[in-house]
Amino acid sequence: MPESDRQFVVQRFREAVASPVLDLFEAALLISQLIDPTEDVGPAGELAESLALRVLRLREEGKSSEGALRQVLFGEEGFTGDGDSYDDPENSSVSRVLARRRGMPITLSIIVMEVGRRAGM
């Protein structure tokens, strides 16, 4: 990534975290771009939305919010911690963790929060 592009992403991150209303998922996607400048983070938002719709369907069928979220993310999709390569930078990239279904607890937590938020929780 050219230095000017990197500085642009850094500036966007600073603005995001300084905002009175923090969009944690958006800030995390900016970190994903800093980790891998070639990363297309667009699909991450689409996947989060798709997962949230599945959670909503389960809730409409009578499943509790927490149960539906747990079932979709951890039961059906198999999201899990990455105990083999915990310090791999990919585990800090929300975009990559969404794609790989493996990551560190804080990144998995951001995904849980975002999918839950999009599902109205």
Order of alpha helices (4+ residues) and beta strands (2+ residues): alpha-alpha-alpha-alpha-beta-alpha-beta-alpha
